[in-house]
Amino acid sequence: MRKTVSALLIGSIFGMGIAISGMGNPAKVLNFFDLAGSFDPSLVFVMASALAVTAIGYRIVFSRRSAPVCATSFDLPTKRRLDIPLIAGSAVFGVGWGMTGFCPGGSIPMLGLGNVETPIFVLSMIAGIVVARTLRQRATRLATA
Amino acid sequence: METAFTPYAALVGGGLIGLAAVLLMAVHGKIAGMTGIVAGVVPPLSSDWSWRAAFLIGAIGAPALMVALGLMEIPFQVPVSTAPLIIGGLIVGVGVTYGGGCTSGHGVCGIARFSPRSIAATLVFMASTFVTVFVIRHVIGA
């Protein structure tokens, strides 16, 4: 219960942040990348501010606590080496982000605005996740068979 | 389509995104990456799907509430037609699954931990997005 309520509140803070920052507005996101056209540098400020708060906040959390409030341990990715799926997947993600102006974190909160474009994007993205997941499972099965 | 430069809203909004990332780590011990959170509620569900669902409901509900209460105007314009929206959505879903994250997971949480994988992923997707926008707007001229 405590877990669900806190996740709901933290999600709300995230959603407000996306809405206020402009990170969920495809026109604004695309203009950030359009240096040769209608450039809008706002997103540098979003990323800089989010990064500064997170980097400092993480430091405080990791130095003060040996475990999170509602869980037994911090669930952190341990892989550090670069590999092909990471680089290729990120390059592919950029193509989709550049085509639409929507990224996963920016799109989900915009579902709350009740427009038609966001659900079209989000459903397509979920279909993409399902396809990629299935292909990956098949590849691991073939590799281990 | 021109958009206004909004540095203060960007700083405040970015700060809230960071605050959410820090709180999710402090309380749940989780990375605030939208790719992972969404993937966990897409069947087959992950075992800890309930906090993910609650996070998503909050993330969608907050902007809805802001609009309903008339707290602020949330600018939203999509200068993209339906077909590229669908194809682009599919591409994003495939890319973030293989890449293991997106702007929130790699771009904010990962870089904040100085993860070499996240720094590389972010540089690659920013470059790829820049090239894609350049090609669409200035080469094809759409």
Interface residues (C-beta under 8 A of the other chain):
Chain A: K3 T4 V5 S6 A7 L8 L9 I10 G11 S12 I13 F14 G15 M16 G17 I18 A19 I20 S21 G22 M23 G24 N25 P26 A27 K28 L30 N31 F33 D34 L35 A36 G37 S38 D40 P41 S42 L43 V44 F45 V46 M47 A48 S49 A50 L51 A52 V53 T54 A55 G57 Y58 I60 V61 R65 A67 P68 V69 C70 A71 T72 S73 F74 D75 L76 P77 K79 R80 R81 L82 P85 L86 I87 A88 G89 S90 A91 V92 F93 G94 V95 G96 W97 G98 M99 T100 G101 F102 C103 P104 G105 G106 I108 P109 M110 L111 G112 L113 G114 N115 E117 I120 F121 V122 L123 S124 M125 I126 A127 G128 I129 V130 V131 A132 R133 R136
Chain B: M1 E2 T3 A4 F5 T6 P7 A9 A10 L11 V12 G13 G14 G15 L16 I17 G18 L19 A20 A21 V22 L23 L24 M25 A26 V27 H28 G29 K30 I31 A32 G33 M34 T35 V38 A39 V42 S50 W51 R52 A54 F55 L56 I57 G58 A59 I60 G61 A62 P63 A64 L65 M66 V67 M72 I74 P75 F76 Q77 V78 P79 V80 T82 P84 L85 I86 I87 G88 G89 L90 I91 V92 G93 V94 G95 V96 T97 Y98 G99 G100 C102 T103 S104 H106 G107 V108 C109 G110 I111 A112 R113 S115 P116 R117 A120 A121 T122 V124 F125 M126 A127 S128 T129 F130 V131 T132 V133 F134 I136 R137 H138
